[in-house]
Amino acid sequence: MSKEAFFISEFSSKRIGDDGAVVGDFVYSKDLFCEGIHFKRSWMSLTQIAQKSMLVNISDAIAMNAKPTLALIGVVIPKSFSYEQLRELGVGFQKVAQIYGVEIIGGDTTAGEKLMISITIIAKRPSKVLYRSGAKLGDLVAYTGTLGKSHKELTRLMRGGTVGKDARFMKPDLKAQFIYKATKHLNAGMDISDGLSKDLSRLLKASGNLGLHVKRKMPKKTLCSGEEYEMLFTFDSRKKKAIERIAKQTRTKITIIGKVARKRYACHCKEHHF
């Protein structure tokens, strides 16, 4: 058991285990975005850092078919930061918040050695919540977009190179319109933050320890690339034409990778956390 899984197991709430927690009329989600773990300040401007931290949090709400409305932001601010640097962070948070109709209603700040951001997103509960646990035997399994770019870009950054301001690692492309239109046809879903293989293992476990009959073999760079924020989802094969029609309408590429089967699925990628 990973340290992450062990820590989560210490808490008993049945609402834990999805991209967000459904409570009453709302869906709550939170992600951390930490210097030295998720980014280096030499790679990104402060505005880019703030923008990405908002995007990866909003992604969790979208993954559950919920529309984000409110945000609470906690920031550990390095003591050396100037007022201009704080303004740059604020601009980044507000840019993304405005695009997705999110109101920033508060949070907290404290001083520290490294920049760390914690965001809580409050989203309106949809008529149909898209959970990880709904996959059924025989469902087709698919993902949106392309995978592998984020790992490639991160490798380039780690080696001292640079990437463009609109690179996947810098600015995830959330597939909100596809999910909002397609969810009525989907059985299960989640965003791909820790790599396709790792997140697929989570979805299949949540759906009753199911497995995957693989349609196409994929390279490790596709299976293990984290920070992608594409959508992983399952659906009844009879819904395939409807899904493809919505994908075309929203200009969303989808790739079917296999079928849910009665066997165990194991992730063979390196643990992203710890």
Secondary structure as GFF3:
##gff-version 3
##sequence-region A 1 274
A	DSSP	alpha_helix	3	9	.	.	.	ID=ss1
A	DSSP	beta_strand	21	23	.	.	.	ID=ss2
A	DSSP	beta_strand	26	34	.	.	.	ID=ss3
A	DSSP	alpha_helix	46	63	.	.	.	ID=ss4
A	DSSP	beta_strand	67	78	.	.	.	ID=ss5
A	DSSP	alpha_helix	83	99	.	.	.	ID=ss6
A	DSSP	beta_strand	103	112	.	.	.	ID=ss7
A	DSSP	beta_strand	116	124	.	.	.	ID=ss8
A	DSSP	three_ten_helix	132	134	.	.	.	ID=ss9
A	DSSP	beta_strand	140	144	.	.	.	ID=ss10
A	DSSP	alpha_helix	149	158	.	.	.	ID=ss11
A	DSSP	alpha_helix	176	182	.	.	.	ID=ss12
A	DSSP	three_ten_helix	183	185	.	.	.	ID=ss13
A	DSSP	beta_strand	186	191	.	.	.	ID=ss14
A	DSSP	alpha_helix	196	206	.	.	.	ID=ss15
A	DSSP	beta_strand	211	214	.	.	.	ID=ss16
A	DSSP	alpha_helix	220	223	.	.	.	ID=ss17
A	DSSP	beta_strand	231	235	.	.	.	ID=ss18
A	DSSP	three_ten_helix	237	239	.	.	.	ID=ss19
A	DSSP	alpha_helix	240	249	.	.	.	ID=ss20
A	DSSP	beta_strand	254	261	.	.	.	ID=ss21
###
